[in-house]
Amino acid sequence: MEHQDLSFDARLDLASLKNAVEEIKEALGQIIIGQEEFIDFLLVALLADGHVLIEGVPGVAKTITAKLLAKTVATDFSRIQFTPDLMPSDILGTSVLNMKTSEFEFKEGPIFSNLILIDEINRAPAKTQAALFEVMEERQVTIDGNTYKMEAPFMILATQNPIEQEGTYALPEAQLDRFLMKITVGYPSLEEEVQILNAHHSRKGVAPETLVKPVLSVADLTKFRKMIFEVVVEEKIIKYIAQIIGATRNHTHLFLGGSPRASLSVLMASKAFAAIKGRDFVIPEDIKQVIKPVLRHRIMLTPEREMEGLTTDKVIDMIVHSVEVPR
Protein backbone atom coordinates (compact mmCIF):
# COMPACT_ATOMS: atom_id res chain seq x y z
CA MET A 1 0.00 0.00 0.00
CA GLU A 2 1.15 3.55 -0.61
CA HIS A 3 2.65 5.45 2.28
CA GLN A 4 0.00 8.19 2.45
CA ASP A 5 -2.67 5.55 3.18
CA LEU A 6 -0.88 4.61 6.38
CA SER A 7 -0.43 8.09 7.83
CA PHE A 8 -3.94 9.53 7.85
CA ASP A 9 -6.06 10.11 10.96
CA ALA A 10 -8.32 7.14 11.55
CA ARG A 11 -11.83 7.73 10.25
CA LEU A 12 -13.15 5.23 12.77
CA ASP A 13 -12.39 5.66 16.45
CA LEU A 14 -11.18 2.15 17.22
CA ALA A 15 -9.52 3.06 20.54
CA SER A 16 -12.34 1.60 22.67
CA LEU A 17 -12.39 -1.62 20.60
CA LYS A 18 -8.60 -2.01 20.79
CA ASN A 19 -8.63 -1.37 24.56
CA ALA A 20 -11.34 -4.01 25.07
CA VAL A 21 -9.37 -6.50 22.96
CA GLU A 22 -6.20 -5.85 25.00
CA GLU A 23 -8.18 -6.25 28.24
CA ILE A 24 -9.61 -9.59 27.08
CA LYS A 25 -6.15 -10.81 26.00
CA GLU A 26 -4.71 -9.77 29.36
CA ALA A 27 -7.49 -11.59 31.24
CA LEU A 28 -7.03 -14.79 29.20
CA GLY A 29 -3.23 -14.47 29.36
CA GLN A 30 -3.35 -15.04 33.13
CA ILE A 31 -4.43 -18.62 32.45
CA ILE A 32 -3.78 -19.43 28.79
CA ILE A 33 -0.05 -19.43 28.07
CA GLY A 34 1.00 -18.85 24.44
CA GLN A 35 -1.85 -19.50 21.98
CA GLU A 36 -1.87 -15.78 20.96
CA GLU A 37 -2.95 -16.64 17.42
CA PHE A 38 -5.76 -18.88 18.72
CA ILE A 39 -7.08 -16.05 20.94
CA ASP A 40 -6.75 -13.50 18.09
CA PHE A 41 -8.85 -15.72 15.81
CA LEU A 42 -11.49 -16.27 18.50
CA LEU A 43 -11.77 -12.49 18.91
CA VAL A 44 -12.00 -12.04 15.13
CA ALA A 45 -14.90 -14.53 15.02
CA LEU A 46 -16.62 -12.86 17.98
CA LEU A 47 -16.40 -9.43 16.34
CA ALA A 48 -17.31 -10.73 12.87
CA ASP A 49 -20.37 -12.54 14.30
CA GLY A 50 -19.19 -15.97 13.12
CA HIS A 51 -19.03 -19.50 14.55
CA VAL A 52 -15.73 -21.31 15.12
CA LEU A 53 -14.60 -24.92 14.93
CA ILE A 54 -11.58 -25.61 17.15
CA GLU A 55 -9.49 -28.69 16.38
CA GLY A 56 -6.65 -30.06 18.47
CA VAL A 57 -5.55 -33.11 20.46
CA PRO A 58 -6.92 -33.50 24.01
CA GLY A 59 -5.33 -31.32 26.67
CA VAL A 60 -4.27 -28.26 24.64
CA ALA A 61 -6.79 -25.96 26.40
CA LYS A 62 -9.40 -25.82 23.58
CA THR A 63 -12.39 -26.06 25.92
CA ILE A 64 -11.02 -23.88 28.73
CA THR A 65 -10.04 -21.10 26.28
CA ALA A 66 -13.53 -21.09 24.74
CA LYS A 67 -15.11 -21.04 28.23
CA LEU A 68 -12.89 -18.19 29.39
CA LEU A 69 -13.60 -16.14 26.24
CA ALA A 70 -17.31 -16.57 26.99
CA LYS A 71 -16.70 -15.31 30.53
CA THR A 72 -15.24 -12.04 29.20
CA VAL A 73 -18.62 -11.19 27.60
CA ALA A 74 -21.42 -10.34 30.04
CA THR A 75 -23.94 -12.71 28.52
CA ASP A 76 -25.39 -16.24 28.81
CA PHE A 77 -23.20 -19.27 28.22
CA SER A 78 -24.08 -22.94 27.80
CA ARG A 79 -22.02 -26.05 27.21
CA ILE A 80 -23.27 -29.11 25.33
CA GLN A 81 -21.27 -32.35 25.37
CA PHE A 82 -21.95 -34.22 22.11
CA THR A 83 -22.26 -38.00 22.46
CA PRO A 84 -23.32 -40.78 20.05
CA ASP A 85 -26.74 -41.11 21.75
CA LEU A 86 -27.57 -37.38 21.73
CA MET A 87 -30.89 -36.57 20.02
CA PRO A 88 -31.82 -33.33 18.19
CA SER A 89 -34.42 -32.55 20.90
CA ASP A 90 -31.64 -32.73 23.53
CA ILE A 91 -30.11 -29.66 21.85
CA LEU A 92 -33.03 -27.70 20.41
CA GLY A 93 -35.73 -28.45 23.00
CA THR A 94 -39.05 -30.20 22.83
CA SER A 95 -42.81 -29.69 23.26
CA VAL A 96 -43.99 -30.79 26.70
CA LEU A 97 -47.61 -31.33 27.76
CA ASN A 98 -48.68 -28.93 30.49
CA MET A 99 -51.06 -30.97 32.66
CA LYS A 100 -52.81 -27.85 34.02
CA THR A 101 -53.70 -26.32 30.65
CA SER A 102 -53.72 -29.59 28.67
CA GLU A 103 -51.66 -27.80 26.01
CA PHE A 104 -48.21 -28.43 24.66
CA GLU A 105 -45.55 -25.90 25.68
CA PHE A 106 -42.14 -25.55 24.11
CA LYS A 107 -39.28 -26.22 26.53
CA GLU A 108 -36.08 -24.62 25.24
CA GLY A 109 -32.94 -26.73 24.88
CA PRO A 110 -29.36 -25.64 25.75
CA ILE A 111 -28.88 -24.09 22.27
CA PHE A 112 -31.04 -21.19 23.50
CA SER A 113 -28.14 -19.19 24.89
CA ASN A 114 -25.67 -16.58 23.61
CA LEU A 115 -22.27 -18.24 23.56
CA ILE A 116 -22.55 -22.01 23.18
CA LEU A 117 -19.63 -24.38 23.59
CA ILE A 118 -20.21 -27.71 21.82
CA ASP A 119 -17.61 -30.18 22.98
CA GLU A 120 -16.57 -32.94 20.56
CA ILE A 121 -19.06 -31.98 17.85
CA ASN A 122 -17.99 -34.95 15.69
CA ARG A 123 -19.13 -37.46 18.35
CA ALA A 124 -22.85 -37.06 17.54
CA PRO A 125 -24.51 -38.79 14.56
CA ALA A 126 -25.69 -37.03 11.39
CA LYS A 127 -29.27 -36.23 12.47
CA THR A 128 -28.05 -34.50 15.64
CA GLN A 129 -25.44 -32.52 13.70
CA ALA A 130 -28.16 -31.61 11.17
CA ALA A 131 -30.16 -30.04 14.02
CA LEU A 132 -27.54 -27.25 13.98
CA PHE A 133 -27.89 -26.37 10.27
CA GLU A 134 -30.76 -23.90 10.58
CA VAL A 135 -29.71 -22.34 13.88
CA MET A 136 -26.12 -21.71 12.73
CA GLU A 137 -27.11 -20.05 9.47
CA GLU A 138 -30.41 -18.33 10.22
CA ARG A 139 -30.14 -17.86 14.01
CA GLN A 140 -33.52 -19.51 14.50
CA VAL A 141 -35.05 -22.90 15.28
CA THR A 142 -38.22 -24.34 13.70
CA ILE A 143 -40.03 -26.96 15.80
CA ASP A 144 -43.56 -28.27 15.22
CA GLY A 145 -44.13 -25.53 12.66
CA ASN A 146 -43.18 -22.74 15.12
CA THR A 147 -40.10 -20.58 14.62
CA TYR A 148 -38.08 -19.42 17.62
CA LYS A 149 -35.50 -16.66 17.10
CA MET A 150 -32.13 -16.63 18.87
CA GLU A 151 -31.17 -13.57 20.88
CA ALA A 152 -28.03 -11.73 19.80
CA PRO A 153 -25.19 -12.33 20.33
CA PHE A 154 -25.35 -15.95 19.16
CA MET A 155 -22.06 -17.76 18.61
CA ILE A 156 -21.19 -21.46 18.52
CA LEU A 157 -17.69 -22.55 19.56
CA ALA A 158 -17.31 -26.23 18.68
CA THR A 159 -14.32 -28.44 19.48
CA GLN A 160 -13.22 -31.66 17.82
CA ASN A 161 -10.41 -34.12 18.29
CA PRO A 162 -8.51 -34.88 15.04
CA ILE A 163 -6.95 -38.21 16.01
CA GLU A 164 -9.75 -40.33 17.46
CA GLN A 165 -11.54 -41.88 14.50
CA GLU A 166 -13.51 -44.50 16.43
CA GLY A 167 -16.97 -43.33 17.45
CA THR A 168 -16.73 -40.08 15.49
CA TYR A 169 -18.82 -38.84 12.58
CA ALA A 170 -17.23 -36.48 10.05
CA LEU A 171 -19.04 -33.15 9.72
CA PRO A 172 -20.70 -32.73 6.29
CA GLU A 173 -19.26 -30.04 3.98
CA ALA A 174 -22.45 -27.94 4.20
CA GLN A 175 -22.09 -27.77 7.97
CA LEU A 176 -18.36 -27.03 7.89
CA ASP A 177 -19.12 -24.14 5.53
CA ARG A 178 -21.28 -22.55 8.25
CA PHE A 179 -18.24 -22.06 10.48
CA LEU A 180 -16.47 -18.76 9.85
CA MET A 181 -13.17 -20.33 10.91
CA LYS A 182 -11.55 -23.65 11.68
CA ILE A 183 -8.76 -23.00 14.17
CA THR A 184 -6.14 -25.67 14.74
CA VAL A 185 -4.48 -25.69 18.16
CA GLY A 186 -1.02 -27.25 18.44
CA TYR A 187 1.26 -28.23 21.28
CA PRO A 188 3.06 -25.50 23.27
CA SER A 189 6.80 -24.87 22.93
CA LEU A 190 9.17 -26.00 25.72
CA GLU A 191 9.27 -22.46 27.19
CA GLU A 192 5.47 -22.22 27.14
CA GLU A 193 5.15 -25.66 28.75
CA VAL A 194 7.40 -24.51 31.61
CA GLN A 195 5.26 -21.37 32.02
CA ILE A 196 2.07 -23.51 32.04
CA LEU A 197 3.49 -25.68 34.83
CA ASN A 198 4.65 -22.66 36.84
CA ALA A 199 1.29 -20.87 36.46
CA HIS A 200 -0.64 -23.97 37.54
CA HIS A 201 1.71 -24.48 40.50
CA SER A 202 1.37 -20.86 41.67
CA ARG A 203 -2.48 -20.86 41.39
CA LYS A 204 -2.58 -23.44 44.21
CA GLY A 205 -5.85 -25.02 43.14
CA VAL A 206 -7.75 -21.78 42.39
CA ALA A 207 -10.21 -22.46 39.54
CA PRO A 208 -9.11 -20.54 36.40
CA GLU A 209 -12.68 -19.35 35.68
CA THR A 210 -12.77 -17.35 38.92
CA LEU A 211 -9.86 -15.19 37.70
CA VAL A 212 -11.70 -13.89 34.62
CA LYS A 213 -14.31 -11.13 34.88
CA PRO A 214 -16.60 -9.77 32.14
CA VAL A 215 -14.96 -7.11 29.97
CA LEU A 216 -17.62 -6.56 27.27
CA SER A 217 -21.29 -5.82 27.70
CA VAL A 218 -23.73 -6.89 24.97
CA ALA A 219 -24.10 -3.19 24.06
CA ASP A 220 -20.30 -2.88 23.64
CA LEU A 221 -20.16 -5.99 21.47
CA THR A 222 -23.05 -4.74 19.29
CA LYS A 223 -21.29 -1.36 18.89
CA PHE A 224 -17.98 -3.00 17.97
CA ARG A 225 -19.66 -5.31 15.44
CA LYS A 226 -21.17 -2.26 13.73
CA MET A 227 -17.67 -0.72 13.60
CA ILE A 228 -16.38 -3.80 11.73
CA PHE A 229 -18.82 -3.08 8.88
CA GLU A 230 -17.32 0.44 8.58
CA VAL A 231 -13.74 -0.79 8.08
CA VAL A 232 -12.52 0.40 4.66
CA VAL A 233 -11.75 -2.19 1.98
CA GLU A 234 -10.34 -0.89 -1.30
CA GLU A 235 -11.38 -2.32 -4.65
CA LYS A 236 -7.94 -3.88 -5.24
CA ILE A 237 -8.21 -5.74 -1.89
CA ILE A 238 -11.66 -7.07 -2.85
CA LYS A 239 -10.21 -8.26 -6.17
CA TYR A 240 -7.30 -9.89 -4.28
CA ILE A 241 -9.77 -11.91 -2.15
CA ALA A 242 -11.76 -12.93 -5.25
CA GLN A 243 -8.57 -14.04 -7.05
CA ILE A 244 -7.44 -16.22 -4.12
CA ILE A 245 -10.84 -17.92 -3.77
CA GLY A 246 -11.16 -18.21 -7.56
CA ALA A 247 -7.80 -20.00 -7.68
CA THR A 248 -9.13 -22.73 -5.35
CA ARG A 249 -11.85 -23.63 -7.85
CA ASN A 250 -9.57 -24.79 -10.65
CA HIS A 251 -6.53 -25.97 -8.71
CA THR A 252 -5.14 -29.37 -9.74
CA HIS A 253 -4.68 -30.47 -6.11
CA LEU A 254 -8.25 -29.65 -5.09
CA PHE A 255 -11.44 -31.63 -5.54
CA LEU A 256 -13.59 -28.86 -4.00
CA GLY A 257 -12.85 -25.12 -4.03
CA GLY A 258 -14.15 -22.20 -1.97
CA SER A 259 -17.72 -20.92 -2.46
CA PRO A 260 -18.84 -17.25 -2.52
CA ARG A 261 -19.56 -17.75 1.20
CA ALA A 262 -15.80 -18.37 1.59
CA SER A 263 -15.07 -15.01 -0.11
CA LEU A 264 -17.52 -13.20 2.17
CA SER A 265 -16.02 -14.90 5.20
CA VAL A 266 -12.49 -13.81 4.23
CA LEU A 267 -13.79 -10.25 3.78
CA MET A 268 -15.49 -10.13 7.21
CA ALA A 269 -12.61 -11.84 9.03
CA SER A 270 -9.98 -9.54 7.49
CA LYS A 271 -12.02 -6.46 8.49
CA ALA A 272 -12.26 -7.73 12.07
CA PHE A 273 -8.54 -8.61 12.09
CA ALA A 274 -7.63 -5.10 10.90
CA ALA A 275 -9.85 -3.61 13.64
CA ILE A 276 -8.28 -5.60 16.49
CA LYS A 277 -4.89 -4.39 15.23
CA GLY A 278 -6.21 -0.81 15.53
CA ARG A 279 -6.61 -0.10 11.79
CA ASP A 280 -9.80 1.02 10.07
CA PHE A 281 -8.69 -0.28 6.67
CA VAL A 282 -7.69 -3.71 5.38
CA ILE A 283 -4.22 -4.44 4.02
CA PRO A 284 -3.13 -7.59 2.13
CA GLU A 285 -1.36 -8.83 5.28
CA ASP A 286 -4.75 -9.11 7.04
CA ILE A 287 -5.99 -11.42 4.27
CA LYS A 288 -2.85 -13.57 4.60
CA GLN A 289 -3.36 -13.82 8.38
CA VAL A 290 -6.99 -15.01 8.22
CA ILE A 291 -6.96 -17.00 4.97
CA LYS A 292 -6.00 -20.40 6.47
CA PRO A 293 -8.55 -20.60 9.31
CA VAL A 294 -11.28 -19.25 7.00
CA LEU A 295 -10.48 -21.55 4.07
CA ARG A 296 -8.96 -24.81 5.38
CA HIS A 297 -12.32 -26.48 6.15
CA ARG A 298 -14.04 -25.28 2.94
CA ILE A 299 -11.70 -26.89 0.40
CA MET A 300 -11.09 -30.59 -0.25
CA LEU A 301 -7.94 -32.25 -1.55
CA THR A 302 -8.10 -34.75 -4.39
CA PRO A 303 -7.80 -38.34 -3.03
CA GLU A 304 -4.36 -38.75 -4.68
CA ARG A 305 -2.93 -35.64 -2.99
CA GLU A 306 -4.44 -36.64 0.33
CA MET A 307 -2.75 -40.05 0.09
CA GLU A 308 0.55 -38.29 -0.63
CA GLY A 309 0.21 -36.44 2.68
CA LEU A 310 -0.47 -32.99 1.24
CA THR A 311 -2.54 -30.71 3.52
CA THR A 312 -5.10 -28.01 2.75
CA ASP A 313 -2.84 -25.50 4.55
CA LYS A 314 0.02 -26.24 2.13
CA VAL A 315 -2.28 -25.78 -0.87
CA ILE A 316 -3.52 -22.45 0.56
CA ASP A 317 0.14 -21.36 0.88
CA MET A 318 0.74 -22.30 -2.77
CA ILE A 319 -2.30 -20.33 -3.90
CA VAL A 320 -1.44 -17.22 -1.84
CA HIS A 321 2.10 -17.27 -3.28
CA SER A 322 0.74 -17.56 -6.82
CA VAL A 323 -1.62 -14.55 -6.56
CA GLU A 324 -0.03 -11.12 -7.03
CA VAL A 325 -0.26 -8.93 -3.93
CA PRO A 326 -1.92 -5.56 -4.62
CA ARG A 327 0.30 -2.51 -4.14
Summary of the structure (lengths in Angstrom):
residues: 327
radius of gyration: 20.8
end to end distance: 4.8
largest distance: 72.1
contacts: 994
relative contact order: 0.16
helix: 48%
strand: 17%
